[in-house]
Amino acid sequence: MTASAVVLAPLAVAAEDDDCLGISPHPAVPRPGGTALWWIEQSLGPGRVVAYTCSCRMTAYELVACGGVYQIRRRTLARPGVPPVSWTAERWRRAEALEWWRRLLAGQAR
């Protein structure tokens, strides 16, 4: 099974969102009691994006691989007067990273 087959989730495109092409999954609304990920400002390096959420929302996420270690990057999209900012979460091995990515998409992590 490939990583892309594991991380894809059903698209949750709102009917009123005409600007969304529905190409990538949208993370679910964070559930009460969900795990808060530890966000930092340091990445492993440039890495390779292996999965990502739709960028139609103000916050988008990317699962990034760098030398066999994975991180989840959170990007806040540009707004007038506010530059885009990105953070990275803890580092995991592939299986752990895919589980945290699934939790993020399901609203069980934030």
Buried (B, 14 or more C-beta within 10 A) or exposed (E): EEBEEBBEBEEBBEEEEEEBEEEBBBBBEBEEEBEEBEBEEEBBEEBEEBBBBBBBBEEBBBBBBBEEBBBBBBBBEEEEEEEEEEBBBBBBEBEEBBBBBBBBBBBBBB
